Amino acid sequence: MLSPLILVINCGSSSLKFALFPLEGRTPVLVGLAECLGQAEASIRIDHAGTRDKRAIANAGHQQALDCLLGRLGEMGLLEPISAVGHRVVHGGERFTGSAPITPEVLADIEACAQLAPLHNRANLIGIFAAMKALPDTPQVAVFDTAFHQTMPPEAYLYALPRLYHSRLGVRRYGFHGTSHRFVAAEAVKLLGLDPDHHGLIIAHLGNGASATAVLNGRSVDTTMGMTPLEGLVMGTRSGDVDFGVLAHIARHEGLDIDGLEALLNKTSGLLGLSGLSGDCRALQEAASQGHAGATEALGVFVHRLVRHIGALAMSLPRLDALIFTGGIGENSALIRGRTLDHLGLLGFELDSAANDTMPRGESGVISRGAGPKAAVLPTNEEWMIAHDTAAIAGLLSNSAQNERLAS
């Protein structure tokens, strides 16, 4: 009998990530990515058993990419062992405080939340419907980016706007990257030997999208992203915090409407807009090392904004035991980590330059020294976290097995 597998589907606005996990262990048996969906250069890549299969799927949308994936899984004999499917869903609004089995009522709630994240939730729904069609008798589970942050108190999630907008339109701060923050928070307790019931962390998930979260005893109490993933830190092409007066000024002088402003803030700002060169931190570090002024300033603003938010998040905690770096930039950029810690001496951080500069890619470890709070690098694993929730909710794991998986 074939061992059960968990399929994880993560539909982005123009991409589709996927992975197949066994019930035991954290190493996927298959991973892949469909990217540039809706464009002539759309393609799908599947990595399995040491081989890579990449093929063009020109102009394919999410549905066609999923059809291609599920067809290939059938050809490889990997469709039948799938015992449950986990779906990343970006926005759960105030309806969801945890992962949930997908029912008609849950589908309706996800659709209702689509107005808060129209590009993402509707793409997530495409993935859900495609998987339900291909695997009609297989349990499907939704894992929400926003759920982890539903423990924030009102003073952290309310905007200083008339209350009717919260009650009528759901206007409030929700936070994102919750699956990553939840995974890293639990792993940090094990890595640093912290008391699970008495600790305070700040987790910096840094990548093309970036957010930081204050975690008290495993629960989110404050975060940098808001009602949408635009608020907070400087990101690859997203601006992060901007004075609305600036936007009104630009709109009046440039004749931009609301859609134009949204495109400006989400697609041409951030590191890309500041540098005039790229939204990729790696490219900017290389350019800065060669004297590119725009790249140098962009990295400086990125670090300054990050440090400022870390300081603010620290004030949301009664204690601070550690700062954890994760995400593509957080895990791989010694430069960003080092500059950030150099600015956090007031909070008691002391950089261990040698440990920081030699931190192996994909590994966890401490990069600070001294008696103050620890700073560490810890790779995230959102896909495994989704697989774990899915297996648990689908009833494929006993309580003891769930605890073993989390402790492994």
Buried (B, 14 or more C-beta within 10 A) or exposed (E): EEEBBBBBBBBBBBBBBBBBBBBBEBEBBBBBBBBBBEEEEBBBEBBBEEEEEEEEBEEBBBBBBBBBBBEBBEEBEBBEBBBBBBBBBBBBBEBBBEBBBBEEEBBEBBEBBBEBBEEBBBBBBBBBBBBBEBBEEBBBBBBBBBBBBBBBEEEBBBBEEEEEEBEEEBBBBBBBBBBBBBBBBBBBBBBBEBEEEEBBBBBBBBBBBBBBBBBBBBBBBBBBBBBBBBBBBBBBBBBBBBEEEEBEEBBEEEEBEEEEBEEBBBBEBBBBBBBEBBBBBEBBBEBBEEEBEBBBBBBEBBBBBBBEBBBBBBEBBEEBBBBBBBBBBBBBBBBBBBBBBBBBEEBBBBBBEEBBEEBEEEEBBBBBBEEBBBBBBBBBBBBBBBBBBBBBBBEBBEEEBBEEBBEE
